[in-house]
Amino acid sequence: MRQLLVMENAEMAQTLIDYLKTQQIPCHLNLSEYGAEIWLEDEQKLQQAELEIRRFMAEPGHPRYRSASWQVGQSSLKLGTSGLSGVWSNVILHAGPLTLVIAALAIVIYLSGFFGYEQQLFYALSFHTRLEALWSWQIWRYISPALFHFSLMALVFNLLWWWYFGGMIERHKGSLRLLWLLVLGAGISNMVQFLVSGPAFGGLSGVVYVLLGYVWWSHWLDRDSPFSFPKGLVILMLVWLVLGFFDFFSPSLANAAHLTGLVVGCLEALVEQKLHRKSR
């Protein structure tokens, strides 16, 4: 067994490993304090592996590498270490500071409800209660409902997707871009949900669909986009969105926020792509 190279981007390293596997060059990923380590399992393949690595480094965005990941059928980030420390290593490596801070806030707010603060927190964080209040000074109410969750299942579901999509965006586009998507997406999706059902809603799901739409359409509009994810993931999320409108899971799902968030994310990716082309 031989170490081939160490990369800072674990997602890119996994993409390379997936491609090498399609070329009959078995490798595995190990996440350490030094970064994402790529280890060659058969040293007889060393010369071939080094050649493919040089090709990859010259054009990492080539479609051949994304299609290889889909063929292998693996997600873009794998556990390369064992045990609890390995899990936490992946959490930290995949997510940026804003991703982790928002997740921590949502967890703290949810746990505070077990100490008798649920009603006070909902009153403080919920959306405006009437149309006349939309122009009040309490502007945080456009965003803060995203941090409040009514059930553990909703919290876990939303945070998993927030960590996956938010971490991906923050790594490739930076914390400011993720913050903009959070503020824009939460504000608009919360407004639409309020107009449809009133102020009794909460959760990050609207923002999650903003991130999904942004990542999906960024990749759709630009095949050299740094975002990479399994094809079936978009289908799964879209099916979940459609079933929500039929009350398949629960009548309390913020369906209007989900649909609005998806549209906002797609439009944001479209606008960003057009601005990028004009700047060339």
N, C-alpha and C positions, 0 to 999 in steps of 0.2 A: 504494500500500500504506500502511495506517495502523495504528498500534498502538492497540488498543481498551482494554486494561487489563492490569495485572500482578497475579497472584495468588500467594500463598505456597504453596498446595496444587496441585502439578502434576497430580495425579490429578483434582481437581475442574475444573481448567482444561481438561483433555482431554475430560472429560465435556461441558462447555459447548461445546467446539469440535465434538464429534460431533453434538450437537443442532443447532448452527447449520448444519452441513452438510446435515442432513435438511431444513432450511428454505431450502435453496439459497443459503446465505450462506457462501461459502468462506473459511475461516480456517486458520491454522497456528500451531503452538506453538513457541516458542523459549525454551529454558532458559538463563538468564544468572545472573550474580551477584546480580541484583535480584529474581529469582524466575521464575515461569512467565509469559512474555509471550504475549499473544494478539494476533495480527496479522491484520487484515482485508485480504483480497487484492483485493476489488472495492469501491472507495470509494463507488460508487453505492448500495451496500447499507448505508451507514453508519446511516441513520435506523432501518432495520429491525433492524439488529444491536444498536443501543443499546436499543431497545424489548425485544428478547429477553433482553438481558443483565439489564435491570431485573427482568424476570419470574424469571429464574434466581436472582438474588441474593435475591429474596423467598422462594423455596421451592426450594432446591437439591436437596432430597431427593425431589422429586416423581417418580413412576414414569416420566413422559414422558422424563426425561433418561437414566435407566438403559436404557430400551428403545431410545433413540436410539443409545447406545453399542453395543448388541448389533446393531442394524441396520447400523451402519457397519462392524462386524466388526473393531474395533481394540481393542487392549489399553488399559488405563487409563493407561498411561504411555508416551509416545513419545519417541524421540530428536529433540530440537529443535535440536541443534547438531551439527556435523560433526566427524569426526576422533576421536582418542583422548580429547582433553579433554572432548568432548561425552559420550562414554560414561561417563567418570568423574563428570561432573556429574550424570548420571542416577542413578548408583549412590549418590552421596552424598545427593541430594535425596530419593530413594525410601526409603532406609534410615536408621534412627536409630542412636544410639551402641551400644546393646546388640546390635542386629542385626549391625553391623560387627565388634564385638569378638568375638562368638561365631564368626563366619565366619573372622576372622583366627586365632583359636585353633585351629580345625579345620585350617586350612591349615598353620600352623606345626607342629602335631602330625604331620600327614601327611608333610610334608617332612623332619621329623626322622628318619623311618624310613630315609631314604636315607643317613643318617650313622651307621647301625648302632644306633639306639636303639629300633627297632621293638618288640623283645621286652620291653625294660625299660618302655617306655611302656604296652604292652598290660597288663603285670603291674600297673602303677601305676593304670591307668584302668579296667580291666575290672570287670565286675560281680562281686559276691561269688561265691566258688567253691562254696559249699555252703549249705544251709538254715540251719545253725547259726550261720553268720557274718552273717546278716541283721540281727542285733541288736548287731553290733559297733560300735565307735566310728567306723569308716571310712564315714561316711554319704555322702561324695562319690561312692562307687561306685554309688549309685542314679542319679546324673546323668551322671557322667563318660564312660560308654560312648558317649554321643551325640556326643562330640567325636572319637572314634577311627574312622577309615575304612580299610577294607582295600584299596580300589582307587581309582584316579583317577576312574573313571566314577561310582562311588558318591559320591565327594566332590563332583564337579561337579553331579551331579543334585540332591543334597540341598541344596547351598548356593544353587543357583538358586531352588529353592522356598522355602528359608529366607529368602532375600533378598526374594522377592516377597511371601509371606504375612507374614513377620516384620516387614518394613518397613511393610507396610500397617497391621498392628495397632499397631506402635509409634508411627506417625504419628497415628493416630486415637484410640488408647486410652492411650498412654504406655508408658514403659519398664517400669514396675512391673507392668503387666498382662502384657506380653510375658514378663517374668521369671517371673511366677507360672505362666503356661502352659508355659514351658520346664521349670520344676522339677516341677510337677504331672504334666505329660505324660510327661517323660522317666522320672520315678520309677515311675509306674504301668505304662507300656508296657514298660520294662526289666524290671520285676518279673515281668510276665506272660511275656515272652519267655524269661526265665531258667527259669521253671517248665515251659515247653514244651520248650526245647532246651538248657538249660544256659547257662554263662557265656560261651561263645565267640561273641559277637556285638558289633556296634558300629555307629555311624552315627546321623545326625540324622533318618533317615526316619520313625521313630516320632513324633518331635516335629513333623515336617512335616505328618503326618496329623492331629495334634492341632490345629495351626493351621488346616489345611483345614477340619476339622469345626467349629471355632469361627467362622471367617469365614462359612462356608456357612450354618450354622444361625442365626447372628446376623442375616444378611440374610434368611433364610427366615422368621424369627419377627417381624422388624421391617423392613418395606419402606422405612422411613426410615433404616435403618442406613447408616453412612458407607462401608461396604465395597461395592465394585463390582468385578466381574470377569466375564469371558466365561462364558456358560452352559456351553459345551463343556468348560471347564476341570474342573469337578467330575466330569463324565462320564469324561473322560480319566483322572483320578486314581482313580476308582472301578473302571474297567476294569483299570488297572494293579494295583490291590489284588487284584481277583478272579483275574487271571492269575497273580499271585504264588503263590497257593495250589496252582496246578497245575504249579508249577516251570517255567513257560513261559520265564522269563528265567534263573533260577538257583536251585538248591535252597538257596542260602545266604541268600536274602532273609529278613529278619526279619518274616515275615508276621503273626505273633501281635502283634508290636509295632505294625505298621501298623493292624491292625483295632482293637486296643485304643486306640491314639492317636486314631483317628477317633471312636470312641465317647466318649472322654474330652472331646474338643473340642466335640462336639455337646452333651453334658451340661453342660459349663461354660457354653456360650452359653445353654442353657435356664435354668439356675440364675440366671445374671446377669440375664436378661430378667425372671424372676419377681421377683427382689429389686428390680429397677428399677420394676416396676409397683407393688409394695407401698409403695415410698418416695414415690410420687406422692400 
